[in-house]
Amino acid sequence: MSDALARVEAAYREVDRLSKMNIPYVFGGGHNSAFAPDPGFDCSSFVSHVFHHAGILGIPHVWFPMDTHALANWGQPGPGQYMTMWVINTAQQEHCGLEFHIFNEHQFPNTFAQAEHPGTVVGWLTMDTKGFSARHWSGA
């Protein structure tokens, strides 16, 4: 297995772990140096946490969760082979989420993950990517 695929699988497993913890969406939540859901996560801190946990955000080294504006310029444009980050950063809307391309009905059954809006918990949630830009880590 390639290092890139191993990191994406680690990201997938972290989303799976977080999705079972009932962590709420909180605007501005999770933007701390521990990448912790305090008091919850917003979309960009959720993506940053997952990337940091899998060792993806640390390439190049990042010491603090990125906001949506920074994530809109992170990585390479276009979809990734194993994982895509979808991001929109306009005056009307700022949001980001993840799509995994390692579908396997037994081991990796889910595809989209995000911290959507107040009243939801973070984790496996469907996502309409219309109007969003695709970004990916150069390794995946």
Disulfide bonds with the S-S distance in Angstrom:
none
